[in-house]
Amino acid sequence: MLKYPLLFLIIAIIAGIFGFAGIVHAAAGIAKVLFVLFLILFVASFFMGRRSKSNV
């Protein structure tokens, strides 16, 4: 699942080296969206994992 953020990190580094500002901006935008998505998934899985089943 971390394959895409690593891919966009590599694209951003290569674009920064060559100076393509448009590609850097697009990769940074995608990275921001993925960060928010993973943050929401982390919080959701954290609270779902804490739910205990005490029907014993």
PDBQT receptor file of N, H, CA, C and O in Angstrom, charges set to zero:
ATOM      1  N   MET A   1       0.823  -1.192   0.000  1.00  0.00    +0.000 N 
ATOM      2  CA  MET A   1       0.000   0.000   0.000  1.00  0.00    +0.000 C 
ATOM      3  C   MET A   1       0.869   1.260   0.000  1.00  0.00    +0.000 C 
ATOM      4  O   MET A   1       0.416   2.335  -0.392  1.00  0.00    +0.000 OA
ATOM      5  N   LEU A   2       2.105   1.120   0.437  1.00  0.00    +0.000 N 
ATOM      6  H   LEU A   2       2.473   0.246   0.756  1.00  0.00    +0.000 HD
ATOM      7  CA  LEU A   2       3.008   2.265   0.425  1.00  0.00    +0.000 C 
ATOM      8  C   LEU A   2       3.746   2.398  -0.893  1.00  0.00    +0.000 C 
ATOM      9  O   LEU A   2       4.658   3.216  -1.017  1.00  0.00    +0.000 OA
ATOM     10  N   LYS A   3       3.361   1.602  -1.875  1.00  0.00    +0.000 N 
ATOM     11  H   LYS A   3       2.620   0.938  -1.774  1.00  0.00    +0.000 HD
ATOM     12  CA  LYS A   3       4.021   1.649  -3.169  1.00  0.00    +0.000 C 
ATOM     13  C   LYS A   3       3.777   2.989  -3.858  1.00  0.00    +0.000 C 
ATOM     14  O   LYS A   3       4.701   3.559  -4.437  1.00  0.00    +0.000 OA
ATOM     15  N   TYR A   4       2.553   3.498  -3.804  1.00  0.00    +0.000 N 
ATOM     16  H   TYR A   4       1.802   3.035  -3.334  1.00  0.00    +0.000 HD
ATOM     17  CA  TYR A   4       2.228   4.744  -4.485  1.00  0.00    +0.000 C 
ATOM     18  C   TYR A   4       2.895   5.968  -3.857  1.00  0.00    +0.000 C 
ATOM     19  O   TYR A   4       3.417   6.804  -4.594  1.00  0.00    +0.000 OA
ATOM     20  N   PRO A   5       2.902   6.114  -2.525  1.00  0.00    +0.000 N 
ATOM     21  CA  PRO A   5       3.627   7.271  -1.969  1.00  0.00    +0.000 C 
ATOM     22  C   PRO A   5       5.115   7.253  -2.296  1.00  0.00    +0.000 C 
ATOM     23  O   PRO A   5       5.706   8.305  -2.540  1.00  0.00    +0.000 OA
ATOM     24  N   LEU A   6       5.727   6.071  -2.305  1.00  0.00    +0.000 N 
ATOM     25  H   LEU A   6       5.247   5.216  -2.107  1.00  0.00    +0.000 HD
ATOM     26  CA  LEU A   6       7.135   5.992  -2.678  1.00  0.00    +0.000 C 
ATOM     27  C   LEU A   6       7.342   6.354  -4.140  1.00  0.00    +0.000 C 
ATOM     28  O   LEU A   6       8.325   7.006  -4.490  1.00  0.00    +0.000 OA
ATOM     29  N   LEU A   7       6.419   5.933  -4.990  1.00  0.00    +0.000 N 
ATOM     30  H   LEU A   7       5.620   5.404  -4.705  1.00  0.00    +0.000 HD
ATOM     31  CA  LEU A   7       6.497   6.278  -6.405  1.00  0.00    +0.000 C 
ATOM     32  C   LEU A   7       6.409   7.786  -6.601  1.00  0.00    +0.000 C 
ATOM     33  O   LEU A   7       7.186   8.354  -7.370  1.00  0.00    +0.000 OA
ATOM     34  N   PHE A   8       5.474   8.441  -5.917  1.00  0.00    +0.000 N 
ATOM     35  H   PHE A   8       4.843   7.979  -5.293  1.00  0.00    +0.000 HD
ATOM     36  CA  PHE A   8       5.333   9.878  -6.054  1.00  0.00    +0.000 C 
ATOM     37  C   PHE A   8       6.505  10.625  -5.429  1.00  0.00    +0.000 C 
ATOM     38  O   PHE A   8       6.853  11.714  -5.887  1.00  0.00    +0.000 OA
ATOM     39  N   LEU A   9       7.118  10.061  -4.394  1.00  0.00    +0.000 N 
ATOM     40  H   LEU A   9       6.835   9.177  -4.022  1.00  0.00    +0.000 HD
ATOM     41  CA  LEU A   9       8.317  10.671  -3.816  1.00  0.00    +0.000 C 
ATOM     42  C   LEU A   9       9.452  10.642  -4.829  1.00  0.00    +0.000 C 
ATOM     43  O   LEU A   9      10.159  11.635  -4.997  1.00  0.00    +0.000 OA
ATOM     44  N   ILE A  10       9.631   9.519  -5.498  1.00  0.00    +0.000 N 
ATOM     45  H   ILE A  10       9.057   8.712  -5.361  1.00  0.00    +0.000 HD
ATOM     46  CA  ILE A  10      10.686   9.409  -6.512  1.00  0.00    +0.000 C 
ATOM     47  C   ILE A  10      10.423  10.360  -7.670  1.00  0.00    +0.000 C 
ATOM     48  O   ILE A  10      11.350  10.998  -8.169  1.00  0.00    +0.000 OA
ATOM     49  N   ILE A  11       9.169  10.463  -8.103  1.00  0.00    +0.000 N 
ATOM     50  H   ILE A  11       8.416   9.945  -7.697  1.00  0.00    +0.000 HD
ATOM     51  CA  ILE A  11       8.818  11.388  -9.180  1.00  0.00    +0.000 C 
ATOM     52  C   ILE A  11       9.111  12.826  -8.759  1.00  0.00    +0.000 C 
ATOM     53  O   ILE A  11       9.632  13.608  -9.554  1.00  0.00    +0.000 OA
ATOM     54  N   ALA A  12       8.782  13.180  -7.523  1.00  0.00    +0.000 N 
ATOM     55  H   ALA A  12       8.359  12.544  -6.877  1.00  0.00    +0.000 HD
ATOM     56  CA  ALA A  12       9.031  14.536  -7.047  1.00  0.00    +0.000 C 
ATOM     57  C   ALA A  12      10.521  14.835  -6.966  1.00  0.00    +0.000 C 
ATOM     58  O   ALA A  12      10.943  15.948  -7.280  1.00  0.00    +0.000 OA
ATOM     59  N   ILE A  13      11.319  13.864  -6.551  1.00  0.00    +0.000 N 
ATOM     60  H   ILE A  13      10.975  12.960  -6.296  1.00  0.00    +0.000 HD
ATOM     61  CA  ILE A  13      12.766  14.080  -6.476  1.00  0.00    +0.000 C 
ATOM     62  C   ILE A  13      13.365  14.255  -7.866  1.00  0.00    +0.000 C 
ATOM     63  O   ILE A  13      14.177  15.153  -8.088  1.00  0.00    +0.000 OA
ATOM     64  N   ILE A  14      12.965  13.400  -8.799  1.00  0.00    +0.000 N 
ATOM     65  H   ILE A  14      12.304  12.670  -8.619  1.00  0.00    +0.000 HD
ATOM     66  CA  ILE A  14      13.471  13.508 -10.170  1.00  0.00    +0.000 C 
ATOM     67  C   ILE A  14      13.034  14.826 -10.797  1.00  0.00    +0.000 C 
ATOM     68  O   ILE A  14      13.828  15.482 -11.470  1.00  0.00    +0.000 OA
ATOM     69  N   ALA A  15      11.791  15.218 -10.586  1.00  0.00    +0.000 N 
ATOM     70  H   ALA A  15      11.145  14.685 -10.039  1.00  0.00    +0.000 HD
ATOM     71  CA  ALA A  15      11.300  16.479 -11.140  1.00  0.00    +0.000 C 
ATOM     72  C   ALA A  15      12.025  17.662 -10.518  1.00  0.00    +0.000 C 
ATOM     73  O   ALA A  15      12.292  18.650 -11.201  1.00  0.00    +0.000 OA
ATOM     74  N   GLY A  16      12.349  17.576  -9.229  1.00  0.00    +0.000 N 
ATOM     75  H   GLY A  16      12.132  16.772  -8.674  1.00  0.00    +0.000 HD
ATOM     76  CA  GLY A  16      13.095  18.647  -8.590  1.00  0.00    +0.000 C 
ATOM     77  C   GLY A  16      14.497  18.777  -9.145  1.00  0.00    +0.000 C 
ATOM     78  O   GLY A  16      15.015  19.886  -9.282  1.00  0.00    +0.000 OA
ATOM     79  N   ILE A  17      15.113  17.652  -9.465  1.00  0.00    +0.000 N 
ATOM     80  H   ILE A  17      14.692  16.752  -9.354  1.00  0.00    +0.000 HD
ATOM     81  CA  ILE A  17      16.459  17.679 -10.039  1.00  0.00    +0.000 C 
ATOM     82  C   ILE A  17      16.432  18.339 -11.414  1.00  0.00    +0.000 C 
ATOM     83  O   ILE A  17      17.298  19.160 -11.716  1.00  0.00    +0.000 OA
ATOM     84  N   PHE A  18      15.475  18.001 -12.235  1.00  0.00    +0.000 N 
ATOM     85  H   PHE A  18      14.772  17.334 -11.990  1.00  0.00    +0.000 HD
ATOM     86  CA  PHE A  18      15.415  18.544 -13.587  1.00  0.00    +0.000 C 
ATOM     87  C   PHE A  18      14.698  19.885 -13.671  1.00  0.00    +0.000 C 
ATOM     88  O   PHE A  18      14.760  20.548 -14.706  1.00  0.00    +0.000 OA
ATOM     89  N   GLY A  19      14.020  20.297 -12.605  1.00  0.00    +0.000 N 
ATOM     90  H   GLY A  19      13.969  19.758 -11.764  1.00  0.00    +0.000 HD
ATOM     91  CA  GLY A  19      13.411  21.623 -12.575  1.00  0.00    +0.000 C 
ATOM     92  C   GLY A  19      12.064  21.717 -13.261  1.00  0.00    +0.000 C 
ATOM     93  O   GLY A  19      11.692  22.794 -13.728  1.00  0.00    +0.000 OA
ATOM     94  N   PHE A  20      11.320  20.623 -13.338  1.00  0.00    +0.000 N 
ATOM     95  H   PHE A  20      11.622  19.748 -12.959  1.00  0.00    +0.000 HD
ATOM     96  CA  PHE A  20       9.992  20.677 -13.937  1.00  0.00    +0.000 C 
ATOM     97  C   PHE A  20       8.984  21.056 -12.859  1.00  0.00    +0.000 C 
ATOM     98  O   PHE A  20       8.482  20.191 -12.140  1.00  0.00    +0.000 OA
ATOM     99  N   ALA A  21       8.693  22.332 -12.749  1.00  0.00    +0.000 N 
ATOM    100  H   ALA A  21       9.101  23.034 -13.333  1.00  0.00    +0.000 HD
ATOM    101  CA  ALA A  21       7.841  22.823 -11.661  1.00  0.00    +0.000 C 
ATOM    102  C   ALA A  21       6.423  22.251 -11.738  1.00  0.00    +0.000 C 
ATOM    103  O   ALA A  21       5.806  22.007 -10.701  1.00  0.00    +0.000 OA
ATOM    104  N   GLY A  22       5.905  22.039 -12.926  1.00  0.00    +0.000 N 
ATOM    105  H   GLY A  22       6.406  22.238 -13.769  1.00  0.00    +0.000 HD
ATOM    106  CA  GLY A  22       4.553  21.507 -13.063  1.00  0.00    +0.000 C 
ATOM    107  C   GLY A  22       4.426  20.094 -12.521  1.00  0.00    +0.000 C 
ATOM    108  O   GLY A  22       3.433  19.755 -11.877  1.00  0.00    +0.000 OA
ATOM    109  N   ILE A  23       5.438  19.267 -12.783  1.00  0.00    +0.000 N 
ATOM    110  H   ILE A  23       6.244  19.542 -13.307  1.00  0.00    +0.000 HD
ATOM    111  CA  ILE A  23       5.406  17.885 -12.304  1.00  0.00    +0.000 C 
ATOM    112  C   ILE A  23       5.557  17.854 -10.789  1.00  0.00    +0.000 C 
ATOM    113  O   ILE A  23       4.901  17.063 -10.110  1.00  0.00    +0.000 OA
ATOM    114  N   VAL A  24       6.418  18.711 -10.262  1.00  0.00    +0.000 N 
ATOM    115  H   VAL A  24       6.951  19.354 -10.813  1.00  0.00    +0.000 HD
ATOM    116  CA  VAL A  24       6.604  18.770  -8.812  1.00  0.00    +0.000 C 
ATOM    117  C   VAL A  24       5.304  19.163  -8.133  1.00  0.00    +0.000 C 
ATOM    118  O   VAL A  24       4.931  18.589  -7.110  1.00  0.00    +0.000 OA
ATOM    119  N   HIS A  25       4.620  20.134  -8.699  1.00  0.00    +0.000 N 
ATOM    120  H   HIS A  25       4.923  20.601  -9.530  1.00  0.00    +0.000 HD
ATOM    121  CA  HIS A  25       3.357  20.594  -8.116  1.00  0.00    +0.000 C 
ATOM    122  C   HIS A  25       2.313  19.479  -8.143  1.00  0.00    +0.000 C 
ATOM    123  O   HIS A  25       1.595  19.281  -7.163  1.00  0.00    +0.000 OA
ATOM    124  N   ALA A  26       2.223  18.757  -9.247  1.00  0.00    +0.000 N 
ATOM    125  H   ALA A  26       2.807  18.918 -10.043  1.00  0.00    +0.000 HD
ATOM    126  CA  ALA A  26       1.250  17.667  -9.355  1.00  0.00    +0.000 C 
ATOM    127  C   ALA A  26       1.584  16.538  -8.383  1.00  0.00    +0.000 C 
ATOM    128  O   ALA A  26       0.689  16.004  -7.727  1.00  0.00    +0.000 OA
ATOM    129  N   ALA A  27       2.855  16.171  -8.284  1.00  0.00    +0.000 N 
ATOM    130  H   ALA A  27       3.581  16.604  -8.817  1.00  0.00    +0.000 HD
ATOM    131  CA  ALA A  27       3.248  15.094  -7.377  1.00  0.00    +0.000 C 
ATOM    132  C   ALA A  27       3.012  15.497  -5.923  1.00  0.00    +0.000 C 
ATOM    133  O   ALA A  27       2.609  14.666  -5.110  1.00  0.00    +0.000 OA
ATOM    134  N   ALA A  28       3.259  16.753  -5.593  1.00  0.00    +0.000 N 
ATOM    135  H   ALA A  28       3.587  17.428  -6.254  1.00  0.00    +0.000 HD
ATOM    136  CA  ALA A  28       3.024  17.222  -4.222  1.00  0.00    +0.000 C 
ATOM    137  C   ALA A  28       1.532  17.209  -3.911  1.00  0.00    +0.000 C 
ATOM    138  O   ALA A  28       1.145  16.872  -2.792  1.00  0.00    +0.000 OA
ATOM    139  N   GLY A  29       0.695  17.565  -4.864  1.00  0.00    +0.000 N 
ATOM    140  H   GLY A  29       1.009  17.839  -5.773  1.00  0.00    +0.000 HD
ATOM    141  CA  GLY A  29      -0.752  17.523  -4.658  1.00  0.00    +0.000 C 
ATOM    142  C   GLY A  29      -1.250  16.113  -4.425  1.00  0.00    +0.000 C 
ATOM    143  O   GLY A  29      -2.082  15.877  -3.548  1.00  0.00    +0.000 OA
ATOM    144  N   ILE A  30      -0.746  15.183  -5.204  1.00  0.00    +0.000 N 
ATOM    145  H   ILE A  30      -0.070  15.375  -5.916  1.00  0.00    +0.000 HD
ATOM    146  CA  ILE A  30      -1.138  13.786  -5.037  1.00  0.00    +0.000 C 
ATOM    147  C   ILE A  30      -0.645  13.260  -3.695  1.00  0.00    +0.000 C 
ATOM    148  O   ILE A  30      -1.355  12.511  -3.023  1.00  0.00    +0.000 OA
ATOM    149  N   ALA A  31       0.565  13.646  -3.300  1.00  0.00    +0.000 N 
ATOM    150  H   ALA A  31       1.142  14.254  -3.845  1.00  0.00    +0.000 HD
ATOM    151  CA  ALA A  31       1.105  13.199  -2.015  1.00  0.00    +0.000 C 
ATOM    152  C   ALA A  31       0.260  13.728  -0.853  1.00  0.00    +0.000 C 
ATOM    153  O   ALA A  31       0.059  13.023   0.136  1.00  0.00    +0.000 OA
ATOM    154  N   LYS A  32      -0.233  14.960  -0.966  1.00  0.00    +0.000 N 
ATOM    155  H   LYS A  32      -0.069  15.533  -1.769  1.00  0.00    +0.000 HD
ATOM    156  CA  LYS A  32      -1.092  15.519   0.082  1.00  0.00    +0.000 C 
ATOM    157  C   LYS A  32      -2.395  14.733   0.191  1.00  0.00    +0.000 C 
ATOM    158  O   LYS A  32      -2.858  14.445   1.295  1.00  0.00    +0.000 OA
ATOM    159  N   VAL A  33      -2.978  14.390  -0.938  1.00  0.00    +0.000 N 
ATOM    160  H   VAL A  33      -2.602  14.623  -1.835  1.00  0.00    +0.000 HD
ATOM    161  CA  VAL A  33      -4.226  13.617  -0.936  1.00  0.00    +0.000 C 
ATOM    162  C   VAL A  33      -3.999  12.244  -0.322  1.00  0.00    +0.000 C 
ATOM    163  O   VAL A  33      -4.806  11.780   0.482  1.00  0.00    +0.000 OA
ATOM    164  N   LEU A  34      -2.896  11.590  -0.701  1.00  0.00    +0.000 N 
ATOM    165  H   LEU A  34      -2.240  11.967  -1.355  1.00  0.00    +0.000 HD
ATOM    166  CA  LEU A  34      -2.601  10.270  -0.145  1.00  0.00    +0.000 C 
ATOM    167  C   LEU A  34      -2.324  10.351   1.354  1.00  0.00    +0.000 C 
ATOM    168  O   LEU A  34      -2.710   9.451   2.101  1.00  0.00    +0.000 OA
ATOM    169  N   PHE A  35      -1.665  11.409   1.799  1.00  0.00    +0.000 N 
ATOM    170  H   PHE A  35      -1.352  12.140   1.193  1.00  0.00    +0.000 HD
ATOM    171  CA  PHE A  35      -1.405  11.575   3.223  1.00  0.00    +0.000 C 
ATOM    172  C   PHE A  35      -2.703  11.671   4.008  1.00  0.00    +0.000 C 
ATOM    173  O   PHE A  35      -2.852  11.016   5.040  1.00  0.00    +0.000 OA
ATOM    174  N   VAL A  36      -3.644  12.479   3.531  1.00  0.00    +0.000 N 
ATOM    175  H   VAL A  36      -3.523  13.011   2.692  1.00  0.00    +0.000 HD
ATOM    176  CA  VAL A  36      -4.926  12.624   4.215  1.00  0.00    +0.000 C 
ATOM    177  C   VAL A  36      -5.688  11.299   4.192  1.00  0.00    +0.000 C 
ATOM    178  O   VAL A  36      -6.298  10.917   5.191  1.00  0.00    +0.000 OA
ATOM    179  N   LEU A  37      -5.654  10.604   3.066  1.00  0.00    +0.000 N 
ATOM    180  H   LEU A  37      -5.158  10.915   2.256  1.00  0.00    +0.000 HD
ATOM    181  CA  LEU A  37      -6.342   9.321   2.959  1.00  0.00    +0.000 C 
ATOM    182  C   LEU A  37      -5.779   8.314   3.950  1.00  0.00    +0.000 C 
ATOM    183  O   LEU A  37      -6.539   7.643   4.648  1.00  0.00    +0.000 OA
ATOM    184  N   PHE A  38      -4.445   8.199   4.020  1.00  0.00    +0.000 N 
ATOM    185  H   PHE A  38      -3.828   8.744   3.453  1.00  0.00    +0.000 HD
ATOM    186  CA  PHE A  38      -3.832   7.254   4.950  1.00  0.00    +0.000 C 
ATOM    187  C   PHE A  38      -4.057   7.660   6.394  1.00  0.00    +0.000 C 
ATOM    188  O   PHE A  38      -4.179   6.798   7.264  1.00  0.00    +0.000 OA
ATOM    189  N   LEU A  39      -4.114   8.946   6.663  1.00  0.00    +0.000 N 
ATOM    190  H   LEU A  39      -4.015   9.646   5.956  1.00  0.00    +0.000 HD
ATOM    191  CA  LEU A  39      -4.379   9.416   8.017  1.00  0.00    +0.000 C 
ATOM    192  C   LEU A  39      -5.788   9.023   8.452  1.00  0.00    +0.000 C 
ATOM    193  O   LEU A  39      -5.982   8.575   9.582  1.00  0.00    +0.000 OA
ATOM    194  N   ILE A  40      -6.766   9.184   7.575  1.00  0.00    +0.000 N 
ATOM    195  H   ILE A  40      -6.609   9.548   6.657  1.00  0.00    +0.000 HD
ATOM    196  CA  ILE A  40      -8.147   8.800   7.879  1.00  0.00    +0.000 C 
ATOM    197  C   ILE A  40      -8.243   7.288   8.080  1.00  0.00    +0.000 C 
ATOM    198  O   ILE A  40      -8.915   6.823   9.001  1.00  0.00    +0.000 OA
ATOM    199  N   LEU A  41      -7.565   6.515   7.210  1.00  0.00    +0.000 N 
ATOM    200  H   LEU A  41      -7.020   6.893   6.462  1.00  0.00    +0.000 HD
ATOM    201  CA  LEU A  41      -7.589   5.059   7.361  1.00  0.00    +0.000 C 
ATOM    202  C   LEU A  41      -6.917   4.617   8.657  1.00  0.00    +0.000 C 
ATOM    203  O   LEU A  41      -7.373   3.667   9.293  1.00  0.00    +0.000 OA
ATOM    204  N   PHE A  42      -5.840   5.291   9.057  1.00  0.00    +0.000 N 
ATOM    205  H   PHE A  42      -5.470   6.063   8.540  1.00  0.00    +0.000 HD
ATOM    206  CA  PHE A  42      -5.174   4.958  10.309  1.00  0.00    +0.000 C 
ATOM    207  C   PHE A  42      -6.076   5.203  11.502  1.00  0.00    +0.000 C 
ATOM    208  O   PHE A  42      -6.189   4.351  12.384  1.00  0.00    +0.000 OA
ATOM    209  N   VAL A  43      -6.718   6.361  11.535  1.00  0.00    +0.000 N 
ATOM    210  H   VAL A  43      -6.626   7.053  10.819  1.00  0.00    +0.000 HD
ATOM    211  CA  VAL A  43      -7.599   6.687  12.663  1.00  0.00    +0.000 C 
ATOM    212  C   VAL A  43      -8.774   5.719  12.717  1.00  0.00    +0.000 C 
ATOM    213  O   VAL A  43      -9.169   5.276  13.796  1.00  0.00    +0.000 OA
ATOM    214  N   ALA A  44      -9.330   5.393  11.562  1.00  0.00    +0.000 N 
ATOM    215  H   ALA A  44      -9.009   5.752  10.686  1.00  0.00    +0.000 HD
ATOM    216  CA  ALA A  44     -10.460   4.463  11.531  1.00  0.00    +0.000 C 
ATOM    217  C   ALA A  44     -10.037   3.073  12.005  1.00  0.00    +0.000 C 
ATOM    218  O   ALA A  44     -10.755   2.442  12.781  1.00  0.00    +0.000 OA
ATOM    219  N   SER A  45      -8.887   2.592  11.551  1.00  0.00    +0.000 N 
ATOM    220  H   SER A  45      -8.304   3.104  10.920  1.00  0.00    +0.000 HD
ATOM    221  CA  SER A  45      -8.448   1.259  11.971  1.00  0.00    +0.000 C 
ATOM    222  C   SER A  45      -8.039   1.255  13.441  1.00  0.00    +0.000 C 
ATOM    223  O   SER A  45      -8.170   0.231  14.111  1.00  0.00    +0.000 OA
ATOM    224  N   PHE A  46      -7.546   2.377  13.951  1.00  0.00    +0.000 N 
ATOM    225  H   PHE A  46      -7.440   3.209  13.407  1.00  0.00    +0.000 HD
ATOM    226  CA  PHE A  46      -7.178   2.466  15.361  1.00  0.00    +0.000 C 
ATOM    227  C   PHE A  46      -8.411   2.303  16.244  1.00  0.00    +0.000 C 
ATOM    228  O   PHE A  46      -8.383   1.551  17.218  1.00  0.00    +0.000 OA
ATOM    229  N   PHE A  47      -9.503   3.012  15.903  1.00  0.00    +0.000 N 
ATOM    230  H   PHE A  47      -9.525   3.623  15.111  1.00  0.00    +0.000 HD
ATOM    231  CA  PHE A  47     -10.701   2.919  16.718  1.00  0.00    +0.000 C 
ATOM    232  C   PHE A  47     -11.442   1.611  16.509  1.00  0.00    +0.000 C 
ATOM    233  O   PHE A  47     -12.062   1.116  17.450  1.00  0.00    +0.000 OA
ATOM    234  N   MET A  48     -11.405   1.031  15.320  1.00  0.00    +0.000 N 
ATOM    235  H   MET A  48     -10.901   1.433  14.556  1.00  0.00    +0.000 HD
ATOM    236  CA  MET A  48     -12.045  -0.250  15.089  1.00  0.00    +0.000 C 
ATOM    237  C   MET A  48     -11.297  -1.375  15.792  1.00  0.00    +0.000 C 
ATOM    238  O   MET A  48     -11.916  -2.331  16.258  1.00  0.00    +0.000 OA
ATOM    239  N   GLY A  49      -9.989  -1.272  15.872  1.00  0.00    +0.000 N 
ATOM    240  H   GLY A  49      -9.486  -0.495  15.494  1.00  0.00    +0.000 HD
ATOM    241  CA  GLY A  49      -9.189  -2.302  16.529  1.00  0.00    +0.000 C 
ATOM    242  C   GLY A  49      -9.326  -2.278  18.026  1.00  0.00    +0.000 C 
ATOM    243  O   GLY A  49      -9.105  -3.301  18.674  1.00  0.00    +0.000 OA
ATOM    244  N   ARG A  50      -9.682  -1.147  18.605  1.00  0.00    +0.000 N 
ATOM    245  H   ARG A  50      -9.862  -0.315  18.079  1.00  0.00    +0.000 HD
ATOM    246  CA  ARG A  50      -9.832  -1.026  20.057  1.00  0.00    +0.000 C 
ATOM    247  C   ARG A  50     -11.165  -1.580  20.549  1.00  0.00    +0.000 C 
ATOM    248  O   ARG A  50     -11.351  -1.785  21.748  1.00  0.00    +0.000 OA
ATOM    249  N   ARG A  51     -12.086  -1.822  19.628  1.00  0.00    +0.000 N 
ATOM    250  H   ARG A  51     -11.934  -1.655  18.654  1.00  0.00    +0.000 HD
ATOM    251  CA  ARG A  51     -13.396  -2.340  20.019  1.00  0.00    +0.000 C 
ATOM    252  C   ARG A  51     -13.250  -3.762  20.522  1.00  0.00    +0.000 C 
ATOM    253  O   ARG A  51     -12.768  -4.625  19.789  1.00  0.00    +0.000 OA
ATOM    254  N   SER A  52     -13.653  -4.024  21.747  1.00  0.00    +0.000 N 
ATOM    255  H   SER A  52     -14.044  -3.323  22.342  1.00  0.00    +0.000 HD
ATOM    256  CA  SER A  52     -13.512  -5.369  22.326  1.00  0.00    +0.000 C 
ATOM    257  C   SER A  52     -14.835  -6.107  22.248  1.00  0.00    +0.000 C 
ATOM    258  O   SER A  52     -15.910  -5.510  22.307  1.00  0.00    +0.000 OA
ATOM    259  N   LYS A  53     -14.728  -7.420  22.115  1.00  0.00    +0.000 N 
ATOM    260  H   LYS A  53     -13.855  -7.905  22.068  1.00  0.00    +0.000 HD
ATOM    261  CA  LYS A  53     -15.920  -8.269  22.069  1.00  0.00    +0.000 C 
ATOM    262  C   LYS A  53     -16.013  -8.989  23.400  1.00  0.00    +0.000 C 
ATOM    263  O   LYS A  53     -15.339  -9.998  23.608  1.00  0.00    +0.000 OA
ATOM    264  N   SER A  54     -16.834  -8.488  24.298  1.00  0.00    +0.000 N 
ATOM    265  H   SER A  54     -17.381  -7.669  24.129  1.00  0.00    +0.000 HD
ATOM    266  CA  SER A  54     -16.946  -9.069  25.633  1.00  0.00    +0.000 C 
ATOM    267  C   SER A  54     -18.263  -9.815  25.800  1.00  0.00    +0.000 C 
ATOM    268  O   SER A  54     -18.939  -9.674  26.819  1.00  0.00    +0.000 OA
ATOM    269  N   ASN A  55     -18.622 -10.602  24.803  1.00  0.00    +0.000 N 
ATOM    270  H   ASN A  55     -18.073 -10.716  23.975  1.00  0.00    +0.000 HD
ATOM    271  CA  ASN A  55     -19.867 -11.379  24.864  1.00  0.00    +0.000 C 
ATOM    272  C   ASN A  55     -19.594 -12.804  25.351  1.00  0.00    +0.000 C 
ATOM    273  O   ASN A  55     -20.307 -13.730  24.965  1.00  0.00    +0.000 OA
ATOM    274  N   VAL A  56     -18.587 -12.989  26.180  1.00  0.00    +0.000 N 
ATOM    275  H   VAL A  56     -18.008 -12.237  26.493  1.00  0.00    +0.000 HD
ATOM    276  CA  VAL A  56     -18.203 -14.333  26.619  1.00  0.00    +0.000 C 
ATOM    277  C   VAL A  56     -19.075 -14.787  27.747  1.00  0.00    +0.000 C 
ATOM    278  O   VAL A  56     -18.904 -15.897  28.252  1.00  0.00    +0.000 OA
TER     279      VAL A  56
